[in-house]
Amino acid sequence: MDQGTIATQPERAETGSAGEPQYRSADERRTEGKALREVVPRGAQSHWEAPKDRRDPIDLLNDSNTGRQPDLIPIRYGRMMASPFAFYRGSTCVMAADLATMPVSGIKVQACGDAHLLNFGGFATPERRVIFDINDFDETLPGPWEWDLKRLVASVVLAGRHIRLAESDTARAVAATARSYRERMADYGAMRALDVWYDAIDVERFLQEMETEETRQRVEERLKKVREKNTPEFLFPKFVEHRGTAPTIADDPPLIFHPTAETAPGLQSRYREGFESYRASLAEHVRVLFDRFAFCDLAMKVVGVGSVGTQCAIALFMASSDDPLFLQVKEAGTSVLEPYVGKSEHAHHGQRVVAGQRLMQSASDLFLGWGRGANGRDYYVRQLRDMKTSAIIEDFDAADLRAYGRVCAWALARAHARSGDAAMIAGYMGSGSAFDDAMQEFAQEYADQTQRDHRAFVKAVRQGRIKAVIGS
């Protein structure tokens, strides 16, 4: 099978010699997963030690800047200097290279590629329900399920250290995260295929995972504010100014600015080619809705940590004077996983991101689609914000980190169960704590590695080897 396709399709029926469909039961697939321990013991996944030929992380980061806007790269590096956790968020390419040196069970899923704590959050479905799920898919590709889980548990350790929790509290949060993934995967392995696909983590289920009434009230207050701030009445005056009679996006350099014809070749045609290709990617009924809106303006917007320097933009469309639509346009490049798992079956990287997102999320944005700009770059498009919210880990205590790790692991298990063999993965992990213990050891050791890499990164900035702008 091609490396760019998913290697396990558990519910697919095969035809037997008599022409009758043949299915492997969940018990049979769990047994197959358990047998994989003889090839790759669970303990073999626990220990991280940098190989002697490990590439310099700074060289990997510099390689990842290819195609980025040069004047924004120092902003990217400045944001990564802030803490080991910020460095971790921006150095996905480094961990991908490291994970590729470690043993895996051999079971593939549609992997997120960057499943750290802050790439999960709440957002509105097309039916206007708020659900909790993975919300970043820039690096998605079919790959080992362990890679996503290891990125998640290591981020729990770094988050715990970032907010200065006791090491014992952080260790309990990691254990809770690993256990949640294992137990949820066992549940999904026993469920009917359609029930897995229908499953979603809504607000009520999310709140049930929180350990204190105080936290539940804080989450509900945050969601109330998010709903208020994601209305057109809030977004329009925040981002838009009028020059004459035409509404335009207000500049706020260096984070929001209008591009030049040199940096955005589609400027003269008002990005007609790019938005026509995006429109073609939408379902027919969504195209009817999209056609009600007329393009007004586009401005570049610096977002995130790892995405800084890639071309990201806000586009304003209007159906009438008081009826705006804000779309976020993000450049989609080669996944950091590609050197290790093979190319995507999608030649268009925007389509790769959208296909992975639709496969992993229980519900996706109504306007999610992809297009290609006049500059030849690939993009994917979704609504700006639309009730999107993510955790503010600086507000966490030990109980919050445990609870949030559990629910992130739940969302990750559900996403993996949609594309991979949940019963086989569950069989490999088992019903005891052996795999949890392995993830806990890995998470601690890889967090130590990230802290060493961050120190080397800061030293390189201070020595002038690389340039960073702090505070943007």
Rosetta blueprint (number, residue, H / E / L):
1 M L
2 D L
3 Q L
4 G L
5 T L
6 I L
7 A L
8 T L
9 Q L
10 P L
11 E L
12 R L
13 A L
14 E E
15 T E
16 G L
17 S L
18 A L
19 G L
20 E L
21 P E
22 Q E
23 Y L
24 R L
25 S L
26 A H
27 D H
28 E H
29 R H
30 R H
31 T H
32 E H
33 G H
34 K H
35 A H
36 L H
37 R H
38 E H
39 V L
40 V L
41 P L
42 R H
43 G H
44 A H
45 Q H
46 S L
47 H L
48 W L
49 E L
50 A L
51 P L
52 K L
53 D L
54 R L
55 R L
56 D L
57 P H
58 I H
59 D H
60 L H
61 L H
62 N H
63 D H
64 S L
65 N L
66 T L
67 G L
68 R L
69 Q L
70 P H
71 D H
72 L H
73 I H
74 P H
75 I H
76 R H
77 Y H
78 G H
79 R H
80 M H
81 M H
82 A L
83 S L
84 P H
85 F H
86 A H
87 F H
88 Y H
89 R H
90 G H
91 S L
92 T H
93 C H
94 V H
95 M H
96 A H
97 A H
98 D H
99 L H
100 A L
101 T L
102 M L
103 P L
104 V L
105 S L
106 G L
107 I L
108 K E
109 V E
110 Q E
111 A E
112 C L
113 G L
114 D L
115 A L
116 H L
117 L H
118 L H
119 N H
120 F E
121 G E
122 G E
123 F E
124 A E
125 T L
126 P L
127 E L
128 R L
129 R L
130 V E
131 I E
132 F E
133 D E
134 I E
135 N L
136 D L
137 F L
138 D L
139 E L
140 T L
141 L E
142 P E
143 G E
144 P E
145 W H
146 E H
147 W H
148 D H
149 L H
150 K H
151 R H
152 L H
153 V H
154 A H
155 S H
156 V H
157 V H
158 L H
159 A H
160 G H
161 R H
162 H H
163 I L
164 R L
165 L L
166 A L
167 E H
168 S H
169 D H
170 T H
171 A H
172 R H
173 A H
174 V H
175 A H
176 A H
177 T H
178 A H
179 R H
180 S H
181 Y H
182 R H
183 E H
184 R H
185 M H
186 A H
187 D H
188 Y H
189 G H
190 A H
191 M L
192 R L
193 A H
194 L H
195 D H
196 V H
197 W H
198 Y H
199 D L
200 A L
201 I E
202 D E
203 V H
204 E H
205 R H
206 F H
207 L H
208 Q H
209 E H
210 M L
211 E L
212 T L
213 E H
214 E H
215 T H
216 R H
217 Q H
218 R H
219 V H
220 E H
221 E H
222 R H
223 L H
224 K H
225 K H
226 V H
227 R H
228 E H
229 K H
230 N L
231 T L
232 P H
233 E H
234 F H
235 L H
236 F H
237 P H
238 K H
239 F H
240 V E
241 E E
242 H E
243 R E
244 G L
245 T L
246 A E
247 P E
248 T E
249 I E
250 A L
251 D L
252 D E
253 P L
254 P L
255 L L
256 I E
257 F E
258 H L
259 P L
260 T L
261 A L
262 E L
263 T L
264 A L
265 P H
266 G H
267 L H
268 Q L
269 S L
270 R L
271 Y L
272 R H
273 E H
274 G H
275 F H
276 E H
277 S H
278 Y H
279 R H
280 A H
281 S H
282 L L
283 A L
284 E H
285 H H
286 V H
287 R H
288 V H
289 L H
290 F H
291 D L
292 R L
293 F L
294 A E
295 F E
296 C E
297 D E
298 L E
299 A E
300 M E
301 K E
302 V L
303 V L
304 G L
305 V L
306 G L
307 S L
308 V L
309 G L
310 T L
311 Q L
312 C E
313 A E
314 I E
315 A E
316 L E
317 F E
318 M E
319 A E
320 S E
321 S L
322 D L
323 D E
324 P E
325 L E
326 F E
327 L E
328 Q E
329 V E
330 K E
331 E E
332 A L
333 G L
334 T L
335 S L
336 V L
337 L L
338 E H
339 P H
340 Y H
341 V H
342 G L
343 K L
344 S L
345 E L
346 H L
347 A L
348 H L
349 H H
350 G H
351 Q H
352 R H
353 V H
354 V H
355 A H
356 G H
357 Q H
358 R H
359 L H
360 M H
361 Q L
362 S L
363 A L
364 S L
365 D L
366 L L
367 F L
368 L L
369 G E
370 W E
371 G E
372 R E
373 G L
374 A L
375 N L
376 G L
377 R L
378 D E
379 Y E
380 Y E
381 V E
382 R E
383 Q E
384 L L
385 R L
386 D L
387 M L
388 K L
389 T E
390 S E
391 A L
392 I L
393 I H
394 E H
395 D H
396 F L
397 D L
398 A H
399 A H
400 D H
401 L H
402 R H
403 A H
404 Y H
405 G H
406 R H
407 V H
408 C H
409 A H
410 W H
411 A H
412 L H
413 A H
414 R H
415 A H
416 H H
417 A H
418 R H
419 S H
420 G L
421 D L
422 A H
423 A H
424 M H
425 I H
426 A H
427 G H
428 Y H
429 M H
430 G L
431 S L
432 G L
433 S L
434 A H
435 F H
436 D H
437 D H
438 A H
439 M H
440 Q H
441 E H
442 F H
443 A H
444 Q H
445 E H
446 Y H
447 A H
448 D H
449 Q H
450 T H
451 Q H
452 R H
453 D H
454 H H
455 R H
456 A H
457 F H
458 V H
459 K H
460 A H
461 V H
462 R H
463 Q L
464 G L
465 R L
466 I L
467 K L
468 A L
469 V L
470 I L
471 G L
472 S L
